[in-house]
Amino acid sequence: MLAPDATLEDRRRSRPAVPIYRGRRLTLAPHRRAPDPANLLEIRRWVRQARGPTALDVFCGAGGLSLGLKDAGFTILAGADSDPASVETHLATIGGLGYLGDLADPGDFLERLEVWGIEHVDLVAGGVPCQPFSRAGRSKIRHLVESGVRSPFDARTTLWRSFVRIVDALQPRAVLLENVPDLAAWEDGELLNEFRDSLEDLGYRTAARVLNAYEHRVPQHRARLFVVGLRAGREFKWPRPAKRTTVRDAISDLPAAPPAQREERLDYAGPSTALQKRLRRGVPRRDADAIYDHITRDVRPDDAEAFALLAPGQTYKTLPEHLRRYRCDIFDDKYNRLSWDGLSRSITAHMARDGYWYIHPEQNRTLSIREAARIQTFPDWFRFAGEPSHQYRQIGNAVPPLLAEAVGRALRRTLSTRGRPPQRSRGGFREDLLRWHTKNARNYPWRHTRDPWHVLLAEVCLHRTRAEQVVPVYEALIRLAPSPTSMVENADTARDIMRSLGLRGRADLMIDMARVIVERHGGRTPETREELLDLPGVGDYAASAVVVFALDRRVVLVDTNTTRIIQRVRGLERAGHWHFRSETYDLADSKGADAAFNYAMLDLGALICRPSQPLCSQCPVTKDCMAYQSRRYLPRQAQAQGGGR
């Protein structure tokens, strides 16, 4: 027995071992209604006879998204993934056709679709692998890169381009992409907008939103990003929240199971809640009194002692010190006992390694495979191929079927109605803004150049400095150093010119930036956002400004002016950069956030939508402004008289 003053390292070394048990591999037969994969004539006949609307699920995983879409009325023609166990699960539970292969280059998959006779579908759906975008995934990848185990480049961050290629080839009526919310924040939201741009270029009108699973009958804290693309001028209406469910609603009917319970089939007394009855729907009559895969992990003796001390809702930090093997200031939630009447933590693929975040509300063990599937809202007839660790991983990676069904039903309703333009088209904001800007644009010398170096110089000078002060300095710098090479050659004179702004440090930064451009890029200013961000002192705004103003590409600029406009127009109080980018992207319309739109937004924020006392009576976009419509900024006299536009 360890002494009370034993160190954390002593406790780790003394941890009692549990014999490794891999578990039996579950092999699943293809769905009885699926066509014979070896019979091409049967496959093509099955494809021709498929009832619409039809869909493909790319990066399908075990099929949580497919199941939800199927329950919403879609026919899933095929699922594609690179994981053998997931494809096996998808073929057995969803039916249709299955493709196993690397989708980084979708050429082979598209050829297979052509052979099968799938030339068009109503919906292309899927979720690119989310690990590179999730917080936990980024942390793990960063550690592996720093330790030299893997390359800093992760090809999975570009798999969405494969998804777009498939959309381009099949030209579906609708597109649905699902991922973790952190994808939206990747590169401050620019990656999400780049994806949306790719769809808009193909003729789709896009919308993006983060949905909370608990608002759609899924009893867990789980948020997912959905991007919808529609043709024919249709406007998507997101599903409304439904009644919340709890851990009790999901798993209270399952029989008590000790640690290391390994029987695949157990006796079952029957459901008691509405969610349980829903999840029993479709179970064969022969299995009405049985539950499958209620398989649990073994528990170490010290873990069992710790679990027994945890009340529902308590976490690792509440344990006595002698049971802590980890620092509780870092791993304060290493253990987490679920509460019957609360929500579970988000079920993740990490369950394949351990289940400490998901300790049963009453029993001193972690969740079984079936309990994890129930909390994800997989029905009881749905089984997962592979060993237990494979099954946990598939469950954790999946979209909760009831969340997918809610989105699928909204999509089905949209596709079943004729496209009707909204009362005020999305382009109305842009049209009103640009019409105003033709008469009110501010005139600065850097707005008349397409030279990336000149735009970059202006942006570095403008950082936290009034534009009027920058004009003479900018003009002098352009005469002295019209290129990065000449900036390096005239460094001392450039420093003297920059001193007039009172920013000596910025002068040194600009010279360092020029030196890097000369040494790494041969004196030519980089033309990609990624390369620009690698330059000394170049942040998100400056890099984006060069891309949009000098290189004539579409990029949303986020600064204090544009953020303030979005806060007022959209009624947002607090939001991340990616949220502001997404909302600005919507207002830019299908023409995108080009130079004209961005200049107009900057000028509107500086001249009209000011931090205090905005000139709402002169604002061109009051029709779209929630703050104005709520009369928040109307003069007091106008408010007393009823206001009005």
N, C-alpha and C positions, 0 to 999 in steps of 0.2 A: 504493500500500500504506500502511496506517495505521501511525503511529508506535506504539511499545510503550506510551507513556503516554497514548494517545488516551482521551478520556472515553467514558462510556456513550452520551452523546448523539451523539458523533462516530461511534461504531460503528453506531448505529441509522440515521443518515443515509447511511452508506456501504454499507448492506446491499444487495447486488446483487438486482435485481428478477427475478422469474420471470414470463413472459407469462401473463396470465390465460386460463385455459381452462375454460369452463363445463362442457364435456362434453355428449354427446348425451343427449337425454331418452328414457328407456325408457318406452314405452307398452305397457300390458298389457291383454289381452282378458279379459273376465269368465270365471270358472270354467266349464268345459264342463257341469257338473252344476247350475249355478245357473239359476233360472227366468228367463224373459224379463221384464225390468223393465217392459216396455210391455204385457204381457199379464196383466191382473188375474186372469182365470180360472185361468191357469196358476200364478200366484203362490199363490192360495188353495188350489189342489189340492196344490201342493208343500208348503205349510204343513201341511195336513191329514195328508199322508202321511209327514211327518217322523218319524223314529224317536226315541224318548226315550232318555235325558233331554234336553230341549231347553234352549237358553241364548240369551241376548242379551249382546253385548259393547258396553257404552256407553263412550265415549271410547276407542275400540278401537285407535287408532293403526294401525300396519301389521299387527297381528294376532298378536303373540307370545303374549298370553294366550289368544286364540282357538285358536291352533294347539295349545297345550298342553292346553286343555280338549277339543279335538277328538280328540287322540291318547289322552286319558283316557276317551273314549267318549261325549262330549256332541255333540249336533247343534247347530251354531251357526246359528240362524235369521237373525240380522241383526247387522251391526256398524254403529255410529254414531260419527261424528267430524266435526270442523269443518275438517279438513285434506284437500284434494282428493287429493293424492298418496297419503296413507295409506288413504283410502277405496278408491281405485283398486287399491292393493296388496291390501287386504283382500278385495275382490270377486274378484280374480284368483286368490288363493291359498287362501282359506278357502271361498269360495263363498257361497251364501245370498243375502241381500238386503243392500243398503247404503244408509245414510242419510247425506247430506252436509248439515250445517247447524249453526247455533249452538245448543248444548244448555243455555245459561244459562236459557232458558225451554223446557222439554221438551214444551210443549203440542203443537207441530206434529209432533214425533216420535211422540208418543202417538197423535195422529190418524192418522198414517201407518200405525202398527202396526194400528190398528183397521181401516183400509181393507184392509190385507194379510190380515186375518183372524187376527192374532196377539193373542189375548185373554188368554193365560196361558202361562207358561213355567216350567220347573223351576228355572232359575237365572238371575238377573240378575247379571252380572259387569262389572267395568270398573275403570279407574283414572283418577281426575280428574287434570287437568294438574298435574304435580308441581313446576314451576318456582317457584311462590310459596312452597313448603314446603322446598325443598332449600337447602342452605347457599350453593351457588354462585348459585342463582336469587335468593335474598334479597339477597345482596351486590350483584348486578347491578341489581335493582329499586331498592335503596336509593340507589345511585349515580345512576340515572336520575331518581329523585324529587328528590334534592338538587340536581341540575343543572337541574331544571325541565322535563325532557323528558316526564315522565309524571305522572299523578295518584298520590297516595299510596294511593288505594283500588285494590285489585286484585280484580276480579270473580271471578277464578279461585279465590280462597280460599273462595267460597261455592258452587261448582259441585257440591259433595257434596250440597247440598240438592236439586238437580235429580235427582241419582242416587236420593235417597230418594223423590222424587215418582214416579219411574218404578217403583220397588219397590212403592210404595203402590198404584199403578194396576194392576199385573200380579199382585201377591200370589204371588210364586214360592215354591217350597218352600225355596229356599236363596238366599243373597246372598253375593257375594264382591267385596270392594273391595281394590285393590292400590295402593300408593303408596310414595314414598321414606320411610325411617325417620324423617326429620325432621318428617313430618306428625304423628307421635306426640308430638314435643316441642313442637309449635306451641302457644303459650299454656300452656306447662308441662303439656301433655297434656289440657287441658280441651276442645280442639276434637275430639280423638279420642273422648272420653267423650260429647260432645254428639252426635256422629254415632252412636255406639252407643246412646245414649238414644233417638234417633229411630227406630232399628230395633227396639229393645225395645218402644217404644210401639206398633209395628205387629205385635207378637207374635213377634219373633225372639229367640232366645237367641244372644248374640254371644260371640265369642272373638277376641282380637287377638294377633299375634305377629310379630316381626321374624325373617325367615328369611335365612340366608346362602346365596347361590346356589352357592358352591363345595361346600356340603354336599349338593348335589343334581345333581352331574355337570356343573356349569357352571364352566369354567376361568377364573374371574375373581373379584376381590374386589368383590362386589356384594351389598348387603343390601336387602331390600324388606319393607315392612310389608304384612301381609295381615290383613283383618278378615273373619271368616266369620259369617254369621247363618243360623240353622236354625230351622225350625218343629217342632212336634209333640214337643217335649221331647227331641229328639236332642242328643247331645253329640259335638262334633267331635274327632277324634283327629288331631293334626298328623302329617305324614309324617316318617318316620325318616330320618336322614342316610344318604346312599349313598356309594359309593366316590368319592374325589376324582379329578379329571382335571386335566391341565396344558395349557399352551400347546402343547407338543409333541403331545399327544394330539389337539388340535384342528386344527392347521394344518401339521404337518410334511410332509404328503403333497402340499401344493400346489406347483406348479412355481415355480422361481425367476422373479422378475419385476423388471425394472429400474424406476426411477422413470419416471413418465409412460407407463406401460404402459396402452394404451387399447383394446386389442382385447377385445370382449365375450366371445369364445369362444376358449379355449386348449386345447391337448392336455393330457390328464390320464392319469397312469400307474395310478392306483388307490389305495384306502385301505390303511392298515396297522394302525391301532389300532382298538379297539372303538368309541370315540367317532366316529372317521372313518367307520367302516362304518355306524354308526347315522345319521350325517348324509348318507350317500349313499343311504339307503333311500328309495325312491320316485322316484329319478331315472329318466326314461324310458330304455328300452333304446338308443334311437338316440343318447343322450348319455352312454353308459357310459364313453366315453374322452374326455370333454370336461368342462371346468369353465367356468362363466359368472361374469362380473362380478369377475374377479380384476384389477380396475382400480386403478391406483396414482396417487398425486399426483406431480407433479414435485418436485424438491428443489433448493433454492438451493445454489450452490457452497459458501457458508460453512456451511450446515447439513450438507451432505455431509461436509465436513471434520470438523465436530463429531461427527456420528454415527459416523464411522470411529474416533474415539478412545474411544467408550463401550463398555465391556464389558457383558455381560448383567447386569442389575440395577443398573447405574450410572445416575446422574441428572445434572442440569445442574450441580450444585455441584462435580462432579469434573472439569469441563472447565478447561483453562488459561484464564487471565484474558483473553487476547486474543480468545477466541472467545465471551466472555460479552457479550451485548447488554443484559442485564437484571441487576438486583441479585440476587446469589445468596443473600442473606440473606432475601429475600422470595420469589424464584422459584427456590428450590433444586431443585425437581423439574420445571422447565419442560420439560426433555427427560427421557425415561425409556426406556431400552432394556429390552425384555422378556426374561425368562429362559425358556429352553425348558422347564425342569423346575419352573417356578413358576407362579403365577397372574398373569393380566393385571390391570392396573388396571381399575376399573369402566368399561365402555364407555358413553360418554355422548353426548348430542346435540351436544356441543361439537366432536366429530369433523367436523361439517359445516364448521367454520372451519379447524381444523388438527389434526394427529394426533401432535403432539410427545410426548404421554404414551404413545404406542403405537408405539415404534420396533421394527422387526422384530428378532428375536433375532440374526440373522446378516447380513441384507441392510441396506444403508445407505439405508433409506427408511421411511416410516410404513406402517401396515397398509393393505392393499387393502380394497375394499368386501367381497369375499368372506371375507377373513380376519376382519374385524370381525363379519360375520354368523356365521361359524363359532364364534368365541369367545362369541357370544351364544347359540349352539346352534341357529341356524336351519339347516335342511337345505339341501342344494345345489340342490334344485329350486325353492326359495322365492326369488323375485326381487322387487325393489322398484321401484316406478314412480318416474319423475321423473329429474332430473339427478343427477349424483353427490352433490352437496351434500344434495339431498333424501333420497337413499338413506342416506347416513351418519346424517342426523338421525333418520330412521325407525328405523334399527337401534339407535341410542343411546337412543331413547325407549322402546324395547320391553321387555316382560317377557321374560326368557330362556325359550323354550318348554319346556325340560326342567324348569325350576323350576315353571312353570305346570302342567306335566303332573303333577308330584309332588303339588301341592295338589289338582289336579283329580281324581286317582285317589282321594285321601283323601275328597274330597267325594262321589264316585260311590259309594264303599263305604258311606258314611254314609247316603246317600239310598236305597240298595238294601236296607237293613236296617230292620226295624221299630224305632220309637222306644222305647228302653228307658231308664228313669230310672237315673242312676248309683247306685252303692251308697249313697252319701251325697249327697243333693241339694245343689246349690249354695246353697240357702237355709238349710242347716243352721247355718252360721256366724252368719248374721244372727239367726236364731231364738234361738240360745243366748246371743248377745251381748245382745239386747234383753231377754230374760227375766231375765238377771242385772242389767241396768241399771234395771229397774223397782224394784228394792230398794236399789240402790247409787248412784243418780244424785246428783251434787253439786248443791247448790242455791245459785244466784247470782241476783241481781236482774235482770241482763241476759238471763237465760234465760226471763223471763216477759213479754217485750215482743216485738211484731212491728213496732215503729217502726224503719225503716232508720237514722235518725239516731242513735237510742239504741244500736243494735247497733254502729254504726260508732264511736261514742264509746268504747264498752267495748273494742272490739278495738284501738283506738289506745292506750288506757291499758294493756291487757294485754300489749302487746308487750314481751317480756323482763322482765316484772314478775309477781310472785306474785299470784294471784287474790285472796287474803285482803287484801292491801294495797290492791287496787284498789276493793274494795267501798265503803268510806266516801267515797272520792274520786268514784267514779261516781255515787253517790246525791246527793252535793252538786252535781255538775255538772248532773245531770238537773233538779234543782230550780231551779238558776240559769239554765240554757240548754237548755230542752226542745226548741229548734229551732235550726237554723243561724243564723237571723236574730238570735235572742236571744243566741247565743254571740258574734256580732260586736258586739252592743250592750253586752255585759258582759265584754269582752275582759280588762280589767285584773283584775277579780275572779276570772275563770277562771284566769288565770295564777297568782294567789295560791293557789288551791285545788290546782293541779297541782304546785306547788312541794313539797308534802308527799310526792310520789313521788320527789323528787330529780331530776326530768326537766324542767327549765325549757325546754329546746329542744323537747320534745314539745308543750308548751303552745303555743308559737308556731306549731308545725306544725298543731295542731288549729284554731287561730284562722284561719290561712291557708286551711285546708281549708273552714271554714265560710264564709269570705269568697268563695271561688271558687264554692261552691254557691249563694250569694246572687246573685252577679253573672252566672253562666252558666246557672243552672237555676232562677232565680226563688225561691230559698230552699227548694226541694224536693230532697231527697236523691235522686241518680240511682238508677235501678232496673235498670240493666244492668251487667254485669261490666266491659264496655269503658269505660263512662263513669265508673264508680267508680275504675278504674285510672288514669284521667286526673287524679284529684284529688291534691293535694300530699300526699306521705307515705303514700298508700294502695298497698299491695303486693298480691301475689296472694292471700295468706291473708285479709287484711281484706276485700278485695272479694268473695271467695268466701263468707266468713262472712256478710256482709250478704245475699247472694243466697239462701243456704240457710236461715239462721235468721230473717230478717225477711221475705223474699219467698216463702218456702215452695217453692223450686225445688231440684232435685237437682244437687248439686255435690260433688265429692270434695274434702275438706280435707286438705292435706298440711302437717303440722308435725312437730316432733321426736317427739311421742308417737305419732302415727299411722304415721310412717315406721318407728319402732322395732318396732311391732306387725307391720307387713308384712314387715320384715326377718326376724323370728323365725318368723312363721306360714308364709311362703313360702320361707324358707331363702335369702334374698337377702343378699349381703354388700354389694355396691356396685351402685347403679343410679341412673338419672336420675329427676327428679321425675315425668316422664311414665310411667315404668315403675311407680313406686309408685302413681300415680293409676290406672293400668290394673288393677293387681292389687287395689287397694282396690275399684275398680268391680266386679270379679268377685265379691268377697266381699259386696258390698251387695245382690246378687241383683236380680231383675227390678223390685223396688220402688224400687231406686236408692238413691243416697247422699243420703237426705233428712235433715231435722234430727234425727230420733230416732237414726238410724244414726251420724251424725257426733258428736253429743253422747256417745253410748255409747262410740265409739272414743276420744274425748278422755279420758273418765273411766277407761276401761280402762287406757290408757297411763299416766295419772297415779297411779292407785290400785293396780293389779295388775302390769301389764307395765312395771315400773320399770327405769331404766337399769341398776341393779345390784341384785342379790338380788331378782329378781321373785318374786311370790307365786304360783308355778305351782300350788300345791295349792288355791288359791282361784280359779283362772282358769276362766272358763266356756267357753273355746274350745280347750282342750287337744286335743280330737279332731282339730282341723284344724291344729295347730301343729307344724311340722317340727322346730323347735328342741326342743320338749318330747318329741316322738316319738324324737328322737335321744338323749334323756336328758341333753341339754346342761345343763339347769337343775334336774335332780333333786337333792335333798340327797344328800350323799356316802353316808350310811347306806343310803338307798333304792337308790342305784346298786349298792352292794355286795350288796344282797339281791335285786337283779333289777328293782327299780323297779315301775312300773305306774301306771295312772291312778287 
